[in-house]
Structures are given as C-alpha cells and as structure tokens.
Amino acid sequence: MQLAIVGDKLIEASKLDSAYLDYGTFFGDGVYEVLRSYDGKLFALEEHLARFKRSLAEIEIEGININDIREKVIMAWQKSGYANAKIYFHITRGAGPRDHAAEGLTPRFFLLVSEAEDATKQKQNGITAMTVPDTRWKRCDIKSLNLLPNVLAKRLAHKRGCDEAIFVDDKGGITEGSSSAFFLIFGNNLQTSPLAANILPSITRQFVLKIYKNAGLNLLEKQTRVEDATKADELFIAVSSKDIVPVVKFNEITISGGKPGKYTKLLMSEFAKLVKK
C-alpha cells in the first residue's frame, strides 16, 4: 500500500488530493505571470499573455488556450472588486506520480488576485539594494516556477537591511534583480544590460524602453558591471507590481544624494501617464 503523510495525518496515497501531486510542487515544473491593474484598468495584459505563451512553449506545455486564460484573468479580477490589484497565475505540467519524464499529464491552472501593495513610500524615499552571486539556471528568460535562488537572494537582502538583491554573474556583470529589472542613469543616459538567456524579458522594462525619450534620456543597452552601478548618478528597479522604484543606496554606497534622482522621477511621472491611457 502506498502511503502519504499530510501534516500529521497518515493516509493512503490513492486518497490524496491531486494538489499534493502537482509537478509544480515536485519539480517547479511550470511557468507563471504577475500583472496588475491601476485605478480599475488592467495594465499590459496582452504583453503578459504573450510572454506566458512563450514560456509555455519553451518548456513544452501544450494545449493551452490563451483566450481562456485571458477570460479567467479578467473575470477573476472583475469579481475581486480591487481597483488596484495584483494578479498572479501559473500553469504546471499537471498532477501524477513523481516521475521526471511522465507523459500524458493534464496541465493545471492556478490564479490568485490580491490587492496591490501601496509602494508610495518606496517611490518617494527610494530603496536600498545589494549584490549577490547569480546562482540561477541558464534560462532565466523563461518565467518558470524555479525561484529558489531568487527567494534566497531576497531573504539575504532583507537580513542585511536591504529591499532588493541584484544578481551578478561569474564575470562580474549585473543581470537583474531577484524580482526586478535594473537600470542605471549617467547624466542623461539610461543604461541597462541587454536581454539574454540569463535575463527575464521584463514587461515593465519593455515599457521603460518605450518612454525613456519622453524623460529626455538616451539609451545604452550594454553589459552593466557592479562598478558602473556604484558610480551611477541614479539607479532604479522596474517591476510589474510597483513599476519604477528608485534605488538610493547600493552596496552601502549612497546614490543620488540618498533621494530619488531627477530622471527617475521623470520616468515615474511618464509611467503614471502610460497606465492611464
């Protein structure tokens, strides 16, 4: 007889709820998205769905109707009643016996709607960040459920009194934050590392690259190094749940006089206009 323990209860494995046999739990085998609404309007839904579709294809989860996903997202958000909502959803390969190469599984969908965090203070005052070694797998362009290195990095940052951890690869190059894209400003030049297999194609990053000219900035997409960040005039992160957030301390070095810089504030203003369109 196959047995399982859930909490303190011993039960026959055949009577387990299939949620306990999910491949997302066993292997992190799945992909996810997070988007949000602003003042009663969903933002960048189609961009998030396009990235989700790509992630599904990259890990060979098939048979997903993106139109159905769109309808579920909209329905759940509307019923939540949140004008400013954070919407998380994922699809795993399915549930079944723990087997690395199982076939014929039925993908499982999960969605959670919650009220978006109020990031006003972080935007007004800025946050602190520190670097950590990038120990993630080599396909961070896939938004997969394999996030243990991100979790450990964020936990370490919080233990050190920082808000975000910035990943640095074996060659000393900055890739991205544990849950954000990372940007530098020198003079009127906006700099960020170019997209690659070890960098997620951030949706918020995508929109920053649409509005930077409105803030009077030029763009430099080139490999960013730690020493570049320590010498930058301004730093900020970009993340779907909060959009643009200034970084005012980096590896204990004060940036922009310890307050949000001019161009970062201009970008925040431009982004605020964007979400209202």
SULNORPE-V472790 format. One record per residue. RES is the residue in one letter. NEAR is the number of other ideal C-beta (glycine too) atoms within 12 Angstrom. D_CENTER is the distance of its C-alpha to the mean C-alpha in Angstrom with 1 decimal. Layout:
BEGIN
((RES,NEAR,D_CENTER) (RES,NEAR,D_CENTER))
END
This chain:
BEGIN
((M,9,42.1) (Q,14,38.3) (L,13,37.1) (A,19,33.9) (I,13,33.2) (V,16,30.8) (G,8,30.9) (D,6,34.6) (K,13,35.8) (L,14,37.3) (I,17,37.2) (E,13,38.0) (A,19,35.0) (S,14,36.2) (K,16,35.7) (L,23,32.0) (D,15,29.6) (S,20,27.6) (A,16,24.4) (Y,23,25.4) (L,30,25.7) (D,30,22.4) (Y,36,21.1) (G,31,17.5) (T,24,19.3) (F,23,21.7) (F,25,19.6) (G,26,15.9) (D,34,17.1) (G,37,14.8) (V,40,11.7) (Y,34,9.4) (E,44,7.8) (V,37,7.0) (L,42,9.2) (R,37,11.9) (S,33,15.5) (Y,29,17.5) (D,16,21.1) (G,18,21.7) (K,21,20.0) (L,32,17.0) (F,34,14.9) (A,32,13.9) (L,30,14.6) (E,21,16.2) (E,23,13.6) (H,35,11.0) (L,32,14.0) (A,22,15.0) (R,34,11.9) (F,41,12.3) (K,26,15.9) (R,25,15.5) (S,32,13.4) (L,33,16.2) (A,18,18.8) (E,21,17.6) (I,32,18.1) (E,18,21.1) (I,31,20.5) (E,18,23.0) (G,17,24.7) (I,31,21.8) (N,17,22.8) (I,26,20.0) (N,13,22.4) (D,18,22.6) (I,33,18.9) (R,26,19.1) (E,17,22.1) (K,27,20.6) (V,36,17.6) (I,25,20.1) (M,17,22.7) (A,27,20.6) (W,34,19.2) (Q,19,22.8) (K,14,24.4) (S,24,22.1) (G,14,23.7) (Y,24,20.7) (A,18,20.9) (N,28,17.6) (A,34,15.5) (K,32,12.0) (I,40,12.1) (Y,27,10.5) (F,37,12.3) (H,35,12.9) (I,40,15.9) (T,34,17.6) (R,38,20.6) (G,30,22.8) (A,29,25.2) (G,27,28.2) (P,22,29.9) (R,21,27.9) (D,17,28.5) (H,12,26.3) (A,14,27.7) (A,18,28.6) (E,14,29.3) (G,14,29.8) (L,29,27.0) (T,21,25.9) (P,29,22.1) (R,26,20.9) (F,33,18.6) (F,25,17.1) (L,30,15.7) (L,21,15.3) (V,29,15.9) (S,20,16.0) (E,18,16.8) (A,31,14.3) (E,21,14.5) (D,13,17.0) (A,28,15.6) (T,15,19.0) (K,15,20.2) (Q,28,17.3) (K,29,17.7) (Q,17,21.5) (N,19,21.7) (G,34,18.8) (I,38,17.0) (T,30,17.8) (A,47,16.0) (M,33,17.4) (T,38,17.2) (V,33,17.0) (P,23,18.0) (D,32,15.5) (T,24,16.7) (R,33,14.1) (W,19,15.6) (K,18,16.4) (R,19,14.4) (C,33,10.8) (D,25,11.0) (I,33,11.0) (K,38,8.0) (S,36,10.3) (L,32,11.0) (N,27,12.3) (L,27,10.2) (L,17,13.4) (P,27,13.3) (N,32,10.0) (V,20,11.8) (L,20,14.9) (A,33,13.7) (K,27,12.4) (R,18,15.7) (L,24,17.7) (A,32,16.4) (H,20,17.4) (K,13,20.6) (R,20,21.4) (G,14,20.8) (C,29,17.7) (D,31,14.6) (E,42,12.1) (A,40,12.7) (I,46,12.8) (F,39,13.4) (V,34,16.9) (D,27,18.3) (D,13,21.9) (K,15,23.3) (G,19,22.0) (G,28,19.5) (I,44,16.2) (T,42,13.3) (E,42,10.1) (G,46,8.8) (S,38,7.8) (S,32,4.5) (S,43,5.5) (A,43,8.1) (F,46,11.6) (F,48,14.8) (L,42,18.5) (I,40,21.5) (F,27,25.1) (G,18,27.7) (N,21,26.6) (N,24,24.5) (L,40,20.7) (Q,34,19.5) (T,41,16.3) (S,36,16.2) (P,23,16.7) (L,21,14.5) (A,22,15.7) (A,17,15.2) (N,28,13.5) (I,32,10.8) (L,40,8.1) (P,30,9.5) (S,38,7.1) (I,33,8.8) (T,42,9.3) (R,38,10.6) (Q,27,12.8) (F,31,14.2) (V,40,14.9) (L,31,16.9) (K,23,18.8) (I,30,19.9) (Y,33,20.6) (K,17,24.2) (N,21,24.8) (A,33,24.2) (G,20,26.8) (L,32,24.6) (N,17,25.0) (L,24,22.3) (L,23,22.3) (E,22,19.9) (K,18,21.1) (Q,24,20.2) (T,39,19.4) (R,23,21.1) (V,31,21.1) (E,18,24.5) (D,30,23.3) (A,36,20.8) (T,25,23.6) (K,21,25.8) (A,37,23.6) (D,30,24.9) (E,40,21.6) (L,49,18.0) (F,51,14.8) (I,47,11.0) (A,39,9.1) (V,39,6.2) (S,43,6.8) (S,32,8.3) (K,34,10.5) (D,42,10.7) (I,46,12.8) (V,42,13.8) (P,44,16.7) (V,49,17.0) (V,33,20.7) (K,30,21.2) (F,41,20.0) (N,27,21.6) (E,16,24.2) (I,22,25.1) (T,20,25.3) (I,33,23.8) (S,28,25.3) (G,15,27.9) (G,20,25.4) (K,20,24.3) (P,32,22.1) (G,33,23.7) (K,22,25.4) (Y,36,23.2) (T,39,19.9) (K,25,21.7) (L,28,22.9) (L,41,19.4) (M,35,18.3) (S,22,21.5) (E,28,21.0) (F,37,17.5) (A,23,19.3) (K,18,21.9) (L,26,19.6) (V,28,18.1) (K,14,21.8) (K,15,23.0))
END
